[in-house]
Amino acid sequence: MGNAILLDFGSTFTKATVVDLDARKIVLAEKEPSTVGVDAKIALDRLYDKIRREIGEENFRQARKLATSSAAGGLRMIVIGLTPTLSIVAGKNAAFGAGAKILKSYSGFLTDEDVAEIESSRAEIILLCGGYEGGNTTAVLHNVNMLGKMDNRIPIIYAGNSEILKDVKIGFYLKRKECFVVNNIIPRVGEVDSAHAESLIRNIFLERITNMKGLDKVKSAIERIVMPTPAAVLEAGELLARGCGSEPGLGDLMIVDIGGATTDIHTYCEPRAYEGAKIVGSPEPYAKRTVEGDLGMRESSGLVIEEIGSAQAAADLGITEEQLGSSIGRRLENIKFLPADDPAHRELELRVDEQIACYACRTAVRRHSGKLEHVRSRVCPLVQKGKNLSRIRTVIGTGGPIIHSGAPGRILAEAVTTEQDVKLNYMLPRSAEFFVDTDYVFYAAGILKEIDPEAALAIMKNSLKQV
């Protein structure tokens, strides 16, 4: 079968993973500082030179060459729905499933202030949803009219009540807005149909990214960009959980991916009801991804500390709030800061990094998790909102802050329930085994899944190290 060259064009690095498809193993993993802002082919050519030296010119020429991209911050979206627990949740899940980063969501009737905020955002796609089939029309048509007031031409995907489809299309056409139509995300009570929306979001993203983000010059050097990088990780995780053919998966699992600006949480488990609880709100997907844009190691490190409280964070570290403030300031001033850059305080900076990662994991997992709520009802006094994660027993860490940490197990342990979580009614893993993706292969496995799922599963299992 030969080799597969699996690439990722990111804002910081362009990465390459070369897989021997016959042996089902990685033969080379390299990265170069990204050049997507100027000419993405510069970094790509450097990687290709290394690959040629490793596998030979003939093997290089015959290898499959596929890629993902998260360049320029990935795919930025706005989600607009009617209710926070139904269409907004379903719309967010669809956007996250497609690999997007949600800048903001709006529910109900849009205001002029909302429209001005959307227009000034850096959103690349708007997802407009709401209304069961034959249901609400008033609020949706109001929002169509309000979005028509925007001067810019952000593409709009309509995934709502099809009863007013003709009015929606005419409304956007008259205002010269680019509108795409997909199936209603919530056609009926308790039913979600997001596959069409997710597919279209990815297609729009891939069509634009190769022309808008410095990637147009690499088209001739690769077969294609398959999907956004986060979507590839989501696909890889599902393969790892479910297995492939005769090779079993790991079962219910969670992936924690901490970066400089965001923390992504992926979970893979059937959306079961907690014991004795009734599920309310939008149905949850088997494979779910959330992105917390205010939880990261560098750009958003100050927001992580704000979430915890600087006094508590300083106490946890055994330092003063002034020392903590100076440490966070270094990260905000230089997002490429490394503890080794400050030899005099290296040990302290390593501890600060580890503590920020712990806080990011703790907060992101709890935002991802569903919760239980006691209500006054003789029939069912306990309701469940969101996804039940209590049966997950495997937690995997990926991303530099976890992979290169001196204590990855301590960071990942923040995903497991505590006595306080029980009191707050979170449905978190009760216990778990912890692993790290040592070779950072999830993005590559997500691409490889399309052409050789068994090889993709093998390289992921080989990359996992228990901690």
C-alpha positions in Angstrom: 0.0 0.0 0.0 3.0 2.3 0.4 3.1 5.4 2.5 0.7 8.2 3.5 2.0 11.7 4.1 -0.4 13.4 6.5 -0.1 17.2 6.9 -1.5 19.9 9.1 -1.3 23.6 8.2 -1.5 25.5 11.4 -0.9 29.1 12.4 2.2 28.2 14.4 3.5 25.0 12.8 3.1 23.0 9.7 3.3 19.4 10.7 3.9 16.1 8.8 3.3 12.5 9.9 4.5 9.8 7.5 2.8 6.4 7.9 4.0 3.1 6.4 0.5 1.7 5.5 1.8 -1.9 5.2 3.5 -1.9 8.6 0.9 0.4 10.1 3.4 2.5 11.9 4.8 6.0 11.8 8.2 6.3 10.1 8.6 10.1 10.5 7.0 13.0 12.4 8.3 16.5 11.7 7.2 20.1 12.0 8.3 23.5 10.6 7.4 27.0 11.7 4.3 27.9 9.7 4.5 30.1 6.6 0.7 30.3 5.8 0.8 34.0 6.3 3.2 34.4 3.4 3.5 31.3 1.3 2.4 28.0 2.9 4.6 26.1 0.4 7.8 27.3 2.0 7.3 25.2 5.2 5.8 22.4 3.1 8.9 22.2 0.9 11.1 22.0 3.9 9.1 19.1 5.3 9.0 17.4 1.9 12.8 17.6 1.7 13.1 15.7 5.1 10.5 13.2 4.0 12.4 12.4 0.7 15.5 11.8 2.7 13.7 9.4 5.0 11.7 7.3 2.5 13.3 8.0 -0.9 12.2 9.9 -3.9 10.2 7.0 -5.5 8.2 6.3 -2.3 7.7 10.0 -1.8 6.3 10.4 -5.3 3.8 7.5 -4.9 2.7 8.4 -1.4 -0.8 9.7 -0.7 -0.6 13.3 0.5 -3.6 14.6 2.5 -4.0 17.5 4.9 -6.0 19.3 7.6 -5.8 23.0 8.4 -6.4 25.2 11.4 -4.6 28.2 9.9 -5.5 31.7 11.1 -7.4 30.4 14.1 -9.5 27.8 12.2 -13.1 28.2 11.3 -14.9 31.0 13.2 -18.7 30.8 13.5 -21.7 32.5 14.9 -24.7 30.4 16.0 -28.2 31.9 16.1 -31.2 29.9 17.4 -34.4 30.4 19.3 -33.9 28.7 22.7 -30.7 28.1 24.7 -31.5 24.5 25.5 -32.7 23.3 22.1 -31.7 25.0 18.8 -28.7 26.8 20.3 -27.3 23.5 21.8 -28.0 21.6 18.6 -26.5 24.4 16.5 -23.4 24.5 18.7 -22.9 20.7 18.5 -23.2 20.9 14.7 -20.6 23.7 14.5 -18.2 22.0 16.9 -18.6 18.7 15.1 -17.6 20.4 11.9 -14.4 21.7 13.5 -15.5 25.3 14.1 -14.7 27.7 16.9 -17.9 29.5 18.0 -17.3 33.2 18.6 -20.7 33.8 20.1 -24.3 32.4 20.1 -27.5 34.3 20.2 -31.0 33.1 21.1 -34.5 34.6 20.5 -35.0 37.8 18.6 -31.9 39.6 17.4 -31.5 43.3 18.2 -29.7 46.0 16.3 -26.9 45.7 18.9 -26.6 42.0 18.2 -26.4 42.6 14.5 -23.7 45.3 14.9 -21.7 42.9 17.1 -22.0 40.1 14.5 -21.0 42.4 11.7 -17.9 43.6 13.5 -16.9 40.1 14.5 -14.4 38.0 12.5 -17.0 35.3 11.8 -16.6 33.4 8.6 -20.0 31.5 8.7 -23.3 32.2 10.4 -25.5 29.2 11.3 -29.2 30.2 11.6 -31.5 27.6 13.1 -34.7 27.3 15.1 -38.3 26.1 14.9 -39.5 22.5 14.7 -41.0 21.5 11.4 -44.3 23.4 11.3 -43.3 25.3 14.4 -42.1 28.8 15.2 -41.8 31.1 12.2 -42.1 34.6 13.7 -38.7 34.8 15.4 -36.9 33.1 12.5 -38.2 35.6 10.0 -37.4 38.4 12.3 -33.8 37.2 12.5 -33.6 36.8 8.7 -34.7 40.4 8.4 -32.2 41.6 11.0 -29.3 39.7 9.4 -30.3 41.3 6.1 -29.2 44.7 7.5 -25.5 43.7 7.6 -23.2 45.4 5.1 -20.8 42.5 4.9 -21.4 39.2 3.1 -20.8 36.5 5.8 -22.2 33.2 4.4 -25.4 32.1 6.2 -26.5 28.5 6.6 -30.2 28.1 7.3 -31.0 25.0 9.3 -34.4 25.8 10.7 -38.1 25.3 10.0 -38.5 24.4 6.3 -42.1 25.7 6.3 -40.8 29.2 5.7 -37.9 28.2 3.5 -39.2 30.1 0.5 -39.5 33.3 2.6 -36.0 32.8 4.1 -34.4 32.4 0.6 -36.2 35.4 -0.8 -35.4 37.5 2.2 -31.6 36.9 1.9 -31.6 37.1 -1.9 -33.2 40.5 -1.8 -30.5 41.7 0.6 -27.8 40.1 -1.5 -26.7 37.6 1.2 -25.1 34.3 0.4 -27.5 31.7 1.9 -27.1 27.9 2.0 -29.9 25.6 3.0 -29.7 22.3 4.9 -32.1 20.0 6.8 -33.7 21.4 9.9 -31.3 20.5 12.8 -34.2 19.8 15.2 -37.1 18.7 12.9 -39.1 17.2 15.8 -39.1 16.9 19.6 -36.2 14.7 20.7 -34.7 14.4 17.2 -31.5 16.0 15.8 -30.4 15.9 12.2 -27.1 17.7 12.0 -25.1 15.7 9.5 -26.1 17.9 6.5 -25.2 21.1 8.4 -21.8 19.7 9.5 -20.9 18.6 6.0 -21.8 21.9 4.5 -19.9 23.9 7.1 -16.7 21.8 6.4 -17.1 22.3 2.6 -17.5 26.0 2.9 -14.5 26.2 5.2 -12.3 24.1 2.9 -13.4 26.0 -0.2 -12.5 29.3 1.4 -9.4 28.4 3.4 -7.4 27.4 0.3 -8.0 30.7 -1.2 -7.9 33.0 1.8 -5.3 31.8 4.2 -2.1 31.4 2.2 -2.8 27.8 1.2 -3.7 28.3 -2.5 0.0 27.7 -3.5 0.1 24.2 -2.1 -2.9 22.8 -4.1 -0.6 21.2 -6.7 1.6 19.6 -4.0 -1.1 17.7 -2.1 -4.2 15.7 -3.1 -6.5 17.9 -1.0 -7.2 19.4 2.4 -9.6 16.9 3.8 -11.1 18.8 6.8 -10.4 21.3 9.5 -7.9 20.0 12.1 -10.4 19.8 15.0 -12.8 17.8 12.9 -10.0 15.3 12.2 -9.3 14.9 15.9 -13.0 14.3 16.5 -13.1 11.7 13.8 -10.0 10.0 15.2 -11.4 9.8 18.7 -14.6 8.1 17.5 -12.5 5.5 15.6 -10.4 4.9 18.8 -13.5 4.5 20.9 -15.5 2.3 18.5 -12.7 0.3 17.0 -12.6 -1.0 13.4 -13.3 -4.5 11.9 -11.8 -7.1 14.2 -9.8 -4.6 16.2 -11.7 -3.4 19.2 -11.8 0.2 20.3 -11.2 1.5 23.9 -14.9 2.1 24.6 -16.3 5.3 26.2 -13.5 7.9 26.4 -12.6 11.6 26.7 -9.9 13.5 24.9 -8.5 16.7 26.5 -6.6 19.0 24.2 -5.1 22.1 25.8 -3.5 24.8 23.7 -2.2 28.3 24.0 -5.6 30.0 23.5 -8.2 27.3 23.8 -9.1 24.0 25.5 -11.0 21.4 23.5 -12.9 18.6 25.1 -14.1 15.5 23.1 -16.2 12.8 24.5 -17.4 9.5 23.0 -20.3 7.7 24.7 -23.9 7.0 24.1 -26.2 9.8 25.4 -27.6 7.8 28.3 -29.9 9.1 31.0 -28.4 9.2 34.5 -30.0 6.8 37.0 -33.6 8.0 37.7 -33.3 11.2 35.6 -35.3 12.4 32.7 -33.4 14.0 29.8 -34.5 17.5 28.8 -33.3 19.8 26.1 -31.6 18.9 22.8 -30.4 15.3 22.4 -26.7 14.9 22.8 -24.4 13.3 20.1 -22.3 10.2 20.7 -19.2 12.2 19.6 -19.2 15.6 21.2 -16.7 18.4 21.0 -16.6 21.7 22.9 -14.1 24.6 22.6 -13.4 27.0 25.5 -11.9 30.1 24.0 -11.1 31.6 27.4 -9.1 28.7 28.7 -5.5 28.4 27.4 -1.9 28.4 28.4 -0.8 31.8 26.9 -3.2 34.2 25.2 -6.0 33.4 27.7 -3.9 32.4 30.7 -5.1 35.5 32.5 -8.8 34.5 32.0 -8.0 31.0 33.4 -6.7 32.6 36.6 -9.7 34.9 36.8 -12.0 31.9 36.6 -10.3 30.3 39.6 -9.5 33.6 41.5 -5.9 34.9 41.8 -5.9 34.5 45.6 -6.8 30.8 45.3 -4.4 30.2 42.4 -1.5 31.9 44.3 -2.3 29.8 47.4 -2.3 26.6 45.4 1.1 27.5 44.1 2.5 28.7 47.4 3.4 32.2 46.0 2.1 35.7 46.4 -0.5 37.2 44.1 2.1 39.7 42.9 4.4 36.8 41.8 1.6 35.2 40.1 0.6 38.4 38.3 4.2 38.8 37.0 4.2 35.2 35.8 1.0 35.5 33.9 2.1 38.9 32.5 5.1 37.2 30.9 2.7 34.8 29.1 0.4 37.5 27.9 3.3 39.7 26.6 4.9 36.8 24.8 2.6 33.9 23.7 5.8 31.9 22.7 7.1 32.2 26.3 8.7 29.0 27.7 9.8 28.4 31.3 13.4 27.9 29.9 13.3 31.5 28.7 13.6 32.6 32.4 16.4 30.4 33.9 16.2 32.1 37.3 12.6 31.2 37.7 12.4 28.1 35.5 11.1 25.7 38.3 8.4 28.2 39.3 7.3 28.8 35.7 7.0 25.1 35.1 4.8 24.8 38.2 2.7 27.8 37.0 2.2 26.2 33.5 1.2 22.9 35.2 -1.3 24.7 37.4 -2.8 26.6 34.5 -3.2 23.4 32.6 -4.9 21.8 35.6 -7.3 24.7 35.9 -8.0 24.7 32.2 -8.8 20.9 32.2 -11.0 21.2 35.4 -13.1 24.1 34.0 -13.4 22.9 30.4 -14.5 19.4 31.4 -17.2 20.8 33.7 -18.5 23.1 31.1 -18.7 20.2 28.7 -20.4 17.9 31.2 -24.2 17.7 31.7 -25.8 18.4 35.1 -28.7 17.1 37.1 -31.4 19.3 38.4 -34.0 18.6 41.1 -37.4 19.9 40.2 -40.9 19.8 41.8 -42.5 16.8 40.1 -44.2 13.7 41.4 -43.5 11.9 38.2 -39.7 12.6 37.8 -38.1 14.9 40.3 -34.7 14.6 38.7 -33.9 16.0 35.2 -30.8 15.8 33.2 -29.5 18.7 31.1 -26.5 17.8 28.8 -24.4 14.8 28.4 -23.9 12.1 31.0 -20.1 11.3 31.2 -20.2 9.1 34.3 -19.4 5.9 32.5 -16.3 7.1 30.8 -13.2 5.3 32.2 -10.5 6.5 29.8 -9.1 10.0 29.6 -6.5 10.9 27.0 -4.4 14.0 26.9 -3.1 15.6 23.7 -1.4 18.9 22.8 1.9 20.2 23.9 1.0 21.5 27.4 -0.1 17.9 28.4 2.3 15.8 26.3 5.4 17.7 27.5 4.2 18.2 31.1 6.1 16.7 33.9 2.8 15.6 35.5 0.3 14.8 32.8 -1.6 12.4 35.1 -2.2 15.2 37.6 -3.7 17.5 34.9 -6.0 14.8 33.5 -7.1 13.8 37.0 -9.0 17.1 37.0 -11.5 15.4 34.7 -12.7 13.0 37.4 -15.6 13.7 39.7 -15.0 15.0 43.3 -17.2 15.3 46.3 -17.9 18.9 45.3 -18.9 17.9 41.8 -21.4 15.4 43.3 -22.9 18.3 45.4 -23.1 20.4 42.2 -24.7 17.6 40.3 -22.1 17.2 37.5 -22.1 13.9 35.6 -18.4 13.3 35.4 -16.3 10.2 35.1 -16.2 8.5 38.5 -12.8 7.0 37.9 -10.5 6.7 34.9 -7.2 5.5 33.5 -5.1 8.3 32.0 -3.1 8.3 28.8 -1.1 10.7 26.6 -0.9 10.9 22.8 2.9 10.8 22.8 3.3 11.1 19.1 0.6 13.7 18.6 -1.1 11.6 16.0 -4.8 12.3 16.4 -5.0 14.8 13.6 -3.1 12.4 11.3 -5.3 9.5 12.3 -8.4 11.5 11.5 -7.2 12.0 7.9 -5.9 8.5 7.6 -9.3 7.1 8.7 -10.6 8.0 5.2 -8.2 5.8 3.4 -7.1 3.1 5.9 -9.0 3.1 9.2 -7.2 0.0 10.5 -3.8 1.8 10.1 -5.3 4.9 11.7 -6.4 2.9 14.7 -3.1 1.2 15.0 -1.0 4.3 15.0 -3.2 5.8 17.7 -3.0 2.8 20.0 0.8 2.7 19.5 1.0 6.4 20.4 -0.9 6.0 23.7 1.2 5.9 26.9 -0.4 5.4 30.3 0.5 7.9 33.0 
